[in-house]
Amino acid sequence: MQDVSKRLSRNLYMMMGTPREDTKKIWKVSELSKASGVTPCVISRIKNDTEGKEKPTIETVVKLAKALNVDPAELLK
């Protein structure tokens, strides 16, 4: 589970800070929070979790993926 958490952290960090071809958007934590319904605190903890200690629910992963317009699997691979 720790490896999955690390991958989620890395992928969320990259997806928030790298503009996508289709949107050209760089996400702020507050913007992603509003779009996903996930609190800024939870997003920050996941994004900065380099040790893989955070254990977000699948519901949280789905909400973040939906807001980022990606498949949830993209956040976990």
N, CA, C and O atoms as a GROMACS GRO file, in nm:
protein
  308
    1MET      N    1   0.083  -0.120   0.000
    1MET     CA    2   0.000   0.000   0.000
    1MET      C    3   0.087   0.126   0.000
    1MET      O    4   0.050   0.228  -0.058
    2GLN      N    5   0.202   0.118   0.065
    2GLN     CA    6   0.290   0.233   0.072
    2GLN      C    7   0.335   0.276  -0.068
    2GLN      O    8   0.342   0.395  -0.097
    3ASP      N    9   0.366   0.179  -0.154
    3ASP     CA   10   0.408   0.212  -0.290
    3ASP      C   11   0.297   0.282  -0.366
    3ASP      O   12   0.323   0.377  -0.441
    4VAL      N   13   0.173   0.237  -0.349
    4VAL     CA   14   0.058   0.300  -0.415
    4VAL      C   15   0.044   0.444  -0.367
    4VAL      O   16   0.019   0.534  -0.446
    5SER      N   17   0.060   0.465  -0.237
    5SER     CA   18   0.049   0.600  -0.182
    5SER      C   19   0.158   0.691  -0.236
    5SER      O   20   0.133   0.808  -0.265
    6LYS      N   21   0.279   0.638  -0.250
    6LYS     CA   22   0.389   0.717  -0.306
    6LYS      C   23   0.361   0.753  -0.452
    6LYS      O   24   0.386   0.866  -0.495
    7ARG      N   25   0.310   0.657  -0.527
    7ARG     CA   26   0.278   0.684  -0.668
    7ARG      C   27   0.168   0.788  -0.679
    7ARG      O   28   0.174   0.877  -0.764
    8LEU      N   29   0.067   0.777  -0.594
    8LEU     CA   30  -0.041   0.875  -0.594
    8LEU      C   31   0.014   1.014  -0.565
    8LEU      O   32  -0.021   1.110  -0.634
    9SER      N   33   0.099   1.024  -0.466
    9SER     CA   34   0.159   1.152  -0.431
    9SER      C   35   0.237   1.210  -0.549
    9SER      O   36   0.219   1.326  -0.585
   10ARG      N   37   0.322   1.129  -0.608
   10ARG     CA   38   0.404   1.173  -0.721
   10ARG      C   39   0.317   1.215  -0.840
   10ARG      O   40   0.339   1.320  -0.901
   11ASN      N   41   0.218   1.132  -0.873
   11ASN     CA   42   0.134   1.160  -0.989
   11ASN      C   43   0.046   1.283  -0.968
   11ASN      O   44   0.028   1.363  -1.059
   12LEU      N   45  -0.008   1.298  -0.847
   12LEU     CA   46  -0.089   1.416  -0.818
   12LEU      C   47  -0.003   1.541  -0.827
   12LEU      O   48  -0.045   1.641  -0.884
   13TYR      N   49   0.116   1.536  -0.771
   13TYR     CA   50   0.209   1.649  -0.776
   13TYR      C   51   0.237   1.687  -0.922
   13TYR      O   52   0.231   1.805  -0.958
   14MET      N   53   0.266   1.588  -1.005
   14MET     CA   54   0.297   1.615  -1.145
   14MET      C   55   0.175   1.666  -1.221
   14MET      O   56   0.186   1.761  -1.299
   15MET      N   57   0.059   1.605  -1.200
   15MET     CA   58  -0.061   1.646  -1.273
   15MET      C   59  -0.109   1.785  -1.234
   15MET      O   60  -0.166   1.857  -1.316
   16MET      N   61  -0.086   1.822  -1.110
   16MET     CA   62  -0.126   1.956  -1.067
   16MET      C   63  -0.032   2.062  -1.123
   16MET      O   64  -0.075   2.175  -1.150
   17GLY      N   65   0.096   2.029  -1.140
   17GLY     CA   66   0.194   2.128  -1.180
   17GLY      C   67   0.233   2.128  -1.326
   17GLY      O   68   0.310   2.214  -1.370
   18THR      N   69   0.182   2.032  -1.401
   18THR     CA   70   0.217   2.021  -1.542
   18THR      C   71   0.093   2.047  -1.627
   18THR      O   72  -0.004   1.972  -1.617
   19PRO      N   73   0.095   2.151  -1.710
   19PRO     CA   74  -0.022   2.176  -1.794
   19PRO      C   75  -0.045   2.062  -1.892
   19PRO      O   76   0.049   2.015  -1.957
   20ARG      N   77  -0.169   2.018  -1.903
   20ARG     CA   78  -0.204   1.913  -1.998
   20ARG      C   79  -0.230   1.975  -2.135
   20ARG      O   80  -0.265   2.092  -2.146
   21GLU      N   81  -0.213   1.894  -2.237
   21GLU     CA   82  -0.236   1.939  -2.375
   21GLU      C   83  -0.376   1.997  -2.392
   21GLU      O   84  -0.393   2.101  -2.456
   22ASP      N   85  -0.478   1.929  -2.334
   22ASP     CA   86  -0.616   1.969  -2.359
   22ASP      C   87  -0.661   2.089  -2.276
   22ASP      O   88  -0.752   2.161  -2.317
   23THR      N   89  -0.600   2.111  -2.159
   23THR     CA   90  -0.649   2.220  -2.073
   23THR      C   91  -0.550   2.332  -2.051
   23THR      O   92  -0.590   2.445  -2.024
   24LYS      N   93  -0.422   2.304  -2.062
   24LYS     CA   94  -0.315   2.402  -2.036
   24LYS      C   95  -0.324   2.458  -1.895
   24LYS      O   96  -0.278   2.570  -1.870
   25LYS      N   97  -0.383   2.382  -1.803
   25LYS     CA   98  -0.408   2.431  -1.667
   25LYS      C   99  -0.305   2.378  -1.569
   25LYS      O  100  -0.270   2.260  -1.570
   26ILE      N  101  -0.257   2.467  -1.483
   26ILE     CA  102  -0.178   2.430  -1.366
   26ILE      C  103  -0.269   2.452  -1.247
   26ILE      O  104  -0.322   2.562  -1.228
   27TRP      N  105  -0.287   2.349  -1.166
   27TRP     CA  106  -0.382   2.353  -1.056
   27TRP      C  107  -0.321   2.406  -0.927
   27TRP      O  108  -0.211   2.366  -0.890
   28LYS      N  109  -0.392   2.494  -0.859
   28LYS     CA  110  -0.361   2.531  -0.722
   28LYS      C  111  -0.440   2.436  -0.633
   28LYS      O  112  -0.543   2.382  -0.675
   29VAL      N  113  -0.393   2.415  -0.512
   29VAL     CA  114  -0.464   2.326  -0.419
   29VAL      C  115  -0.607   2.374  -0.399
   29VAL      O  116  -0.700   2.293  -0.398
   30SER      N  117  -0.625   2.504  -0.383
   30SER     CA  118  -0.760   2.559  -0.359
   30SER      C  119  -0.853   2.535  -0.478
   30SER      O  120  -0.971   2.508  -0.459
   31GLU      N  121  -0.800   2.544  -0.599
   31GLU     CA  122  -0.881   2.520  -0.719
   31GLU      C  123  -0.922   2.373  -0.729
   31GLU      O  124  -1.037   2.341  -0.759
   32LEU      N  125  -0.826   2.285  -0.704
   32LEU     CA  126  -0.856   2.142  -0.710
   32LEU      C  127  -0.955   2.103  -0.601
   32LEU      O  128  -1.040   2.017  -0.621
   33SER      N  129  -0.943   2.167  -0.486
   33SER     CA  130  -1.036   2.142  -0.377
   33SER      C  131  -1.179   2.177  -0.418
   33SER      O  132  -1.272   2.099  -0.396
   34LYS      N  133  -1.196   2.294  -0.476
   34LYS     CA  134  -1.329   2.336  -0.520
   34LYS      C  135  -1.383   2.244  -0.629
   34LYS      O  136  -1.502   2.210  -0.629
   35ALA      N  137  -1.297   2.205  -0.722
   35ALA     CA  138  -1.341   2.121  -0.834
   35ALA      C  139  -1.372   1.977  -0.791
   35ALA      O  140  -1.456   1.911  -0.851
   36SER      N  141  -1.303   1.930  -0.689
   36SER     CA  142  -1.316   1.789  -0.650
   36SER      C  143  -1.403   1.765  -0.527
   36SER      O  144  -1.457   1.656  -0.509
   37GLY      N  145  -1.416   1.866  -0.444
   37GLY     CA  146  -1.488   1.846  -0.318
   37GLY      C  147  -1.402   1.783  -0.210
   37GLY      O  148  -1.452   1.743  -0.105
   38VAL      N  149  -1.272   1.774  -0.234
   38VAL     CA  150  -1.176   1.722  -0.136
   38VAL      C  151  -1.112   1.842  -0.067
   38VAL      O  152  -1.075   1.939  -0.134
   39THR      N  153  -1.100   1.837   0.064
   39THR     CA  154  -1.048   1.953   0.136
   39THR      C  155  -0.904   1.985   0.097
   39THR      O  156  -0.828   1.895   0.062
   40PRO      N  157  -0.867   2.113   0.102
   40PRO     CA  158  -0.730   2.151   0.069
   40PRO      C  159  -0.627   2.079   0.157
   40PRO      O  160  -0.518   2.044   0.110
   41CYS      N  161  -0.661   2.057   0.283
   41CYS     CA  162  -0.570   1.989   0.375
   41CYS      C  163  -0.541   1.847   0.327
   41CYS      O  164  -0.426   1.803   0.328
   42VAL      N  165  -0.643   1.775   0.285
   42VAL     CA  166  -0.626   1.638   0.238
   42VAL      C  167  -0.543   1.637   0.109
   42VAL      O  168  -0.453   1.554   0.094
   43ILE      N  169  -0.573   1.727   0.018
   43ILE     CA  170  -0.497   1.734  -0.108
   43ILE      C  171  -0.350   1.762  -0.078
   43ILE      O  172  -0.262   1.697  -0.135
   44SER      N  173  -0.322   1.857   0.008
   44SER     CA  174  -0.183   1.890   0.042
   44SER      C  175  -0.111   1.772   0.106
   44SER      O  176   0.004   1.744   0.074
   45ARG      N  177  -0.180   1.702   0.196
   45ARG     CA  178  -0.117   1.587   0.261
   45ARG      C  179  -0.084   1.477   0.160
   45ARG      O  180   0.022   1.416   0.166
   46ILE      N  181  -0.176   1.452   0.067
   46ILE     CA  182  -0.150   1.350  -0.036
   46ILE      C  183  -0.036   1.395  -0.127
   46ILE      O  184   0.056   1.319  -0.154
   47LYS      N  185  -0.043   1.518  -0.173
   47LYS     CA  186   0.055   1.572  -0.268
   47LYS      C  187   0.197   1.572  -0.210
   47LYS      O  188   0.293   1.549  -0.283
   48ASN      N  189   0.210   1.598  -0.082
   48ASN     CA  190   0.341   1.609  -0.019
   48ASN      C  191   0.385   1.483   0.055
   48ASN      O  192   0.482   1.486   0.131
   49ASP      N  193   0.316   1.373   0.034
   49ASP     CA  194   0.343   1.248   0.105
   49ASP      C  195   0.452   1.168   0.035
   49ASP      O  196   0.422   1.072  -0.036
   50THR      N  197   0.576   1.205   0.055
   50THR     CA  198   0.687   1.136  -0.012
   50THR      C  199   0.720   1.002   0.053
   50THR      O  200   0.793   0.921  -0.005
   51GLU      N  201   0.668   0.978   0.173
   51GLU     CA  202   0.698   0.852   0.242
   51GLU      C  203   0.588   0.748   0.227
   51GLU      O  204   0.603   0.634   0.272
   52GLY      N  205   0.476   0.786   0.166
   52GLY     CA  206   0.368   0.691   0.144
   52GLY      C  207   0.288   0.659   0.268
   52GLY      O  208   0.235   0.549   0.282
   53LYS      N  209   0.277   0.755   0.359
   53LYS     CA  210   0.205   0.732   0.485
   53LYS      C  211   0.056   0.761   0.475
   53LYS      O  212  -0.024   0.706   0.551
   54GLU      N  213   0.016   0.847   0.382
   54GLU     CA  214  -0.126   0.881   0.367
   54GLU      C  215  -0.199   0.765   0.301
   54GLU      O  216  -0.146   0.699   0.211
   55LYS      N  217  -0.320   0.740   0.346
   55LYS     CA  218  -0.402   0.632   0.292
   55LYS      C  219  -0.538   0.687   0.249
   55LYS      O  220  -0.638   0.663   0.316
   56PRO      N  221  -0.542   0.761   0.139
   56PRO     CA  222  -0.670   0.818   0.096
   56PRO      C  223  -0.766   0.709   0.051
   56PRO      O  224  -0.725   0.602   0.004
   57THR      N  225  -0.893   0.736   0.066
   57THR     CA  226  -0.994   0.640   0.023
   57THR      C  227  -1.003   0.639  -0.129
   57THR      O  228  -0.960   0.733  -0.196
   58ILE      N  229  -1.060   0.532  -0.182
   58ILE     CA  230  -1.081   0.525  -0.326
   58ILE      C  231  -1.175   0.636  -0.371
   58ILE      O  232  -1.162   0.688  -0.482
   59GLU      N  233  -1.269   0.672  -0.285
   59GLU     CA  234  -1.360   0.782  -0.317
   59GLU      C  235  -1.283   0.912  -0.338
   59GLU      O  236  -1.314   0.989  -0.430
   60THR      N  237  -1.184   0.938  -0.255
   60THR     CA  238  -1.101   1.058  -0.269
   60THR      C  239  -1.023   1.054  -0.400
   60THR      O  240  -1.016   1.154  -0.472
   61VAL      N  241  -0.966   0.939  -0.431
   61VAL     CA  242  -0.890   0.924  -0.556
   61VAL      C  243  -0.981   0.948  -0.676
   61VAL      O  244  -0.942   1.016  -0.770
   62VAL      N  245  -1.101   0.894  -0.673
   62VAL     CA  246  -1.196   0.912  -0.783
   62VAL      C  247  -1.234   1.060  -0.798
   62VAL      O  248  -1.240   1.111  -0.909
   63LYS      N  249  -1.260   1.127  -0.688
   63LYS     CA  250  -1.295   1.270  -0.693
   63LYS      C  251  -1.182   1.353  -0.753
   63LYS      O  252  -1.206   1.440  -0.837
   64LEU      N  253  -1.060   1.325  -0.711
   64LEU     CA  254  -0.945   1.399  -0.764
   64LEU      C  255  -0.927   1.371  -0.913
   64LEU      O  256  -0.904   1.463  -0.992
   65ALA      N  257  -0.938   1.245  -0.951
   65ALA     CA  258  -0.923   1.208  -1.092
   65ALA      C  259  -1.029   1.274  -1.178
   65ALA      O  260  -1.000   1.325  -1.287
   66LYS      N  261  -1.151   1.274  -1.130
   66LYS     CA  262  -1.261   1.336  -1.206
   66LYS      C  263  -1.234   1.485  -1.227
   66LYS      O  264  -1.253   1.536  -1.337
   67ALA      N  265  -1.191   1.554  -1.122
   67ALA     CA  266  -1.161   1.696  -1.134
   67ALA      C  267  -1.045   1.722  -1.229
   67ALA      O  268  -1.045   1.820  -1.303
   68LEU      N  269  -0.946   1.633  -1.228
   68LEU     CA  270  -0.830   1.647  -1.316
   68LEU      C  271  -0.856   1.594  -1.457
   68LEU      O  272  -0.772   1.606  -1.546
   69ASN      N  273  -0.974   1.536  -1.476
   69ASN     CA  274  -1.014   1.480  -1.606
   69ASN      C  275  -0.921   1.367  -1.651
   69ASN      O  276  -0.879   1.361  -1.767
   70VAL      N  277  -0.890   1.278  -1.556
   70VAL     CA  278  -0.810   1.160  -1.587
   70VAL      C  279  -0.878   1.038  -1.527
   70VAL      O  280  -0.962   1.050  -1.438
   71ASP      N  281  -0.841   0.922  -1.575
   71ASP     CA  282  -0.889   0.797  -1.517
   71ASP      C  283  -0.822   0.780  -1.380
   71ASP      O  284  -0.703   0.810  -1.366
   72PRO      N  285  -0.895   0.733  -1.279
   72PRO     CA  286  -0.833   0.714  -1.147
   72PRO      C  287  -0.706   0.628  -1.152
   72PRO      O  288  -0.614   0.650  -1.074
   73ALA      N  289  -0.701   0.534  -1.244
   73ALA     CA  290  -0.582   0.449  -1.257
   73ALA      C  291  -0.458   0.531  -1.291
   73ALA      O  292  -0.346   0.493  -1.255
   74GLU      N  293  -0.476   0.643  -1.361
   74GLU     CA  294  -0.363   0.730  -1.396
   74GLU      C  295  -0.297   0.788  -1.272
   74GLU      O  296  -0.176   0.812  -1.272
   75LEU      N  297  -0.375   0.812  -1.169
   75LEU     CA  298  -0.318   0.865  -1.046
   75LEU      C  299  -0.242   0.759  -0.967
   75LEU      O  300  -0.157   0.792  -0.884
   76LEU      N  301  -0.273   0.633  -0.991
   76LEU     CA  302  -0.216   0.525  -0.911
   76LEU      C  303  -0.105   0.447  -0.979
   76LEU      O  304  -0.040   0.364  -0.916
   77LYS      N  305  -0.082   0.472  -1.107
   77LYS     CA  306   0.020   0.390  -1.176
   77LYS      C  307   0.159   0.451  -1.167
   77LYS      O  308   0.254   0.394  -1.220
   0.00000   0.00000   0.00000
